[in-house]
């Protein structure tokens, strides 16, 4: 379910009590995060693959929804991070294409400002940038972890080595937290109704869209698909068994995110066809297949992007003056807490 300020009914309800928003519901988010960790290859550090890491990252799957209801300004600022309103033509407001996303949120807002009528990322959602920004954060986490591993064994003094050992423990905790929280948005992007103008009924409360197949305008379809159906048919084991083989990419992160979102958006009509046939409420085999496949797509994307973050972290440059992680690992540069911005 999504909190949309343009829906008068939801606004009225929010005056009484905060309205939760939870793509996939808590169970779905735990499933996606947990299945992603279970599928990580041996090429990533063991601290990401442990049973404790699985449990923490899975638990954090719903975290971005649990903070909702904090009030202004947080709710208004954060809610659009969970969705993007793509049209049937694969564009956002006719101006930004999923397969050619602007390079950052500033450029995204500039593109949307040219729409008729003008709009922005807070109205249309900025989910692609939630995923891309969070991924880059994880790259930095892993880059500093790699430096800590070197520093705790090779730094020039016992004090420095002790510092890097301590910092590695803190960095591992931060990395698990960052992955768990970021995974929420990767999972949001596998839910078709989180990447579509048809997010809760084919025609929204304020805009009419062509509806030649007479799809439902029910304002409960979103929650019935992502929460009730998931609770009835989905488990982590079922989803983990459906993950495809790992498929890391060398494409820029926003290109990958755009392609992922475009694939998800292509399943929007299928959700409405199943609703019309009674499959969502009846937990039909077809509806079960779709929801399990979409959860698996989220877990696979999360797994692949974590692998790519690990690969990219070796080429990162950290500290001041900036030094290549590869150079530090190869002994060309010796890290110190001062060079990494933790001492003057």
Rosetta blueprint (number, residue, H / E / L):
1 X L
2 X L
3 X L
4 X L
5 X L
6 X L
7 X L
8 X H
9 X H
10 X H
11 X H
12 X H
13 X H
14 X H
15 X H
16 X H
17 X L
18 X L
19 X L
20 X L
21 X L
22 X L
23 X L
24 X L
25 X H
26 X H
27 X H
28 X H
29 X H
30 X H
31 X H
32 X H
33 X H
34 X H
35 X H
36 X H
37 X H
38 X H
39 X L
40 X L
41 X L
42 X L
43 X L
44 X L
45 X L
46 X H
47 X H
48 X H
49 X L
50 X L
51 X H
52 X H
53 X H
54 X H
55 X H
56 X H
57 X H
58 X H
59 X H
60 X H
61 X H
62 X H
63 X H
64 X H
65 X H
66 X H
67 X L
68 X L
69 X L
70 X L
71 X L
72 X L
73 X L
74 X H
75 X H
76 X H
77 X H
78 X H
79 X H
80 X H
81 X H
82 X H
83 X L
84 X L
85 X L
86 X E
87 X L
88 X L
89 X L
90 X L
91 X E
92 X E
93 X L
94 X L
95 X L
96 X E
97 X E
98 X L
99 X L
100 X E
101 X L
102 X L
103 X L
104 X L
105 X H
106 X H
107 X H
108 X H
109 X H
110 X H
111 X H
112 X H
113 X H
114 X L
115 X L
116 X L
117 X L
118 X L
119 X L
120 X L
121 X H
122 X H
123 X H
124 X H
125 X L
126 X L
127 X H
128 X H
129 X H
130 X H
131 X H
132 X H
133 X H
134 X H
135 X H
136 X H
137 X H
138 X H
139 X H
140 X H
141 X H
142 X H
143 X H
144 X H
145 X H
146 X H
147 X H
148 X H
149 X H
150 X H
151 X H
152 X H
153 X H
154 X H
155 X L
156 X L
157 X L
158 X H
159 X H
160 X H
161 X H
162 X H
163 X H
164 X H
165 X H
166 X H
167 X H
168 X H
169 X H
170 X H
171 X H
172 X H
173 X H
174 X H
175 X H
176 X H
177 X H
178 X H
179 X H
180 X H
181 X H
182 X H
183 X H
184 X H
185 X H
186 X H
187 X H
188 X H
189 X L
190 X L
191 X L
192 X H
193 X H
194 X H
195 X L
196 X L
197 X L
198 X L
199 X L
200 X L
201 X L
202 X L
203 X L
204 X L
205 X L
206 X L
207 X L
208 X L
209 X L
210 X L
211 X L
212 X L
213 X L
214 X L
215 X L
216 X L
217 X L
218 X L
219 X L
220 X L
221 X H
222 X H
223 X H
224 X H
225 X H
226 X H
227 X H
228 X H
229 X H
230 X H
231 X H
232 X H
233 X H
234 X L
235 X L
236 X H
237 X H
238 X H
239 X H
240 X H
241 X L
242 X L
243 X L
244 X L
245 X L
246 X L
247 X L
248 X L
249 X L
250 X L
251 X L
252 X L
253 X H
254 X H
255 X H
256 X H
257 X H
258 X H
259 X H
260 X H
261 X H
262 X H
263 X H
264 X H
265 X H
266 X L
267 X L
268 X H
269 X H
270 X H
271 X H
272 X H
273 X H
274 X H
275 X H
276 X H
277 X L
278 X L
279 X H
280 X H
281 X H
282 X H
283 X L
284 X L
285 X H
286 X H
287 X H
288 X H
289 X H
290 X H
291 X H
292 X H
293 X H
294 X H
295 X H
296 X H
297 X H
298 X H
299 X H
300 X H
301 X H
302 X H
303 X H
304 X H
305 X H
306 X H
307 X H
308 X H
309 X H
310 X H
311 X H
312 X H
313 X H
314 X L
315 X L
316 X L
317 X E
318 X E
319 X L
320 X L
321 X L
322 X L
323 X E
324 X E
325 X H
326 X H
327 X H
328 X H
329 X H
330 X L
331 X L
332 X L
333 X L
334 X L
335 X L
336 X L
337 X L
338 X L
339 X L
340 X L
341 X L
342 X L
343 X L
344 X L
